C-alpha cells in the first residue's frame, strides 16, 4: 500500500449543523520549532487518525449546504507539501495565505515549521490543537485527549445545563433576552452613509507582545486587579482602542467552548463553540469584562447559544441552504470585533511540544468583521488580526496594534 492510500471505502456520514454552519471559510496555522516532519511521516500520522474513524474529522470532505459529507480515509482529498524552511512563522503564514488552497485540508512541512490550512467545517480550536500535536509528534507521543465515538456533539446533553436555569433558558431559547442592554451604535452611524458593492478581500496581520512586556502586564494586574485574567485585560484594552480609533461596534463576539459542559466520554473534535455577543461600552474595564464572561458561563448562555445556532442552521439547511455572503457594505464601516484565544503553549513543563511560535487565524466573516486571535506562547502573546482590506485600511490597523502591543497598559 502506498502512502496516502487506504483499503477502506469512502462513505457518506452525517455531521452536525454546527459543522455545516462553518463550512466555506478557511482556517490557517503555522507553528514551530518542531523536529522536521517528512511528507511520508505526515501521511502516516494522518492515517493514525483515520484508523479511528471519522470522529477525528481527518478524511471528511466538507460540503456546503448539507450535513451529508463524504468520508474518504484514503486521504486523496488531503494535500501535503514540502517547502524550504522560512525565516519565521509569520513568513510561512503569509505564503500560505497568498497560495490559498481549495482542498478540504492542506498541510505544509517547512523544516522546523508545520502549517495547516483547512475548511472551518472540520472544527475550531480543539480540533486545531489536537491535529497540530499529532502531526508534530505522532499519536504515540501526543498528549491530546482523543475524541469519543461520537461524530456529532450531543446537543441533548446541554439540556442538563439549561435545566439548572429553566426560566432564563426559556427566554434565551426564545431569543427574548440579549446579553446586555442595547448599545448606542445608532448614535454613531453617519447620516449620509450608503451601502456600496463589496466582495471579500482578506488581509491578515501578525503581532507579538514580547514576554517582558507580558510579564509587566501580569505584574501590574497582580497589584491593581488580582484575579483578572490576562485575556480579559488585553481584550478590554484592545476593544477600547478599536472603539476610540475605528468606532468599533458595541456588539462584540467572544467564543465559549461548550465541551466544558460535557462529560469526557462525550468529547468531540468538531465545531462545538458558542459565539456569544456582548454589548460593551467604549471604556470597558478588564474587571467588568471578566465579570460579564463569568456570568454568561454561570447562567448557561453558551449552552443556549449553541442549541439556538444548531436549530437555526438545521432549519436553514432544510429550506435550501445557509444565508449567502453579503455583497454590500456601508460606506462608513465600523468593525464588528471577534476575540478568540488558542490557549497556552506549552501546556505544562512536561509538554513535549514546546513551541516558540504559533500563528493561527480563520477568515473574517462579513465585510465589517475584524477577528483578533491570540495565543500565549512561551510567555509571549502572539496575535493574528483578520479583516477585509477593502473595508479597513491595512496601515491603519497595523499602526493601532503596533502601538497597543508596545505599551498595552496605557491604552
Beta strands, then each sheet from edge to edge (+ up, - down):
strand 1: 11-14
strand 2: 26-32
strand 3: 60-61
strand 4: 68-71
strand 5: 78-82
strand 6: 105-110
strand 7: 113-119
strand 8: 195-197
strand 9: 202-209
strand 10: 251-257
strand 11: 273-279
strand 12: 328-330
strand 13: 336-345
strand 14: 357-362
strand 15: 369-377
strand 16: 380-388
sheet 1: 1+ 4- 3+
sheet 2: 5+ 6+ 7- 2+ 14-
sheet 3: 8+ 12-
sheet 4: 9+ 16- 15+ 13+ 10+ 11-
end
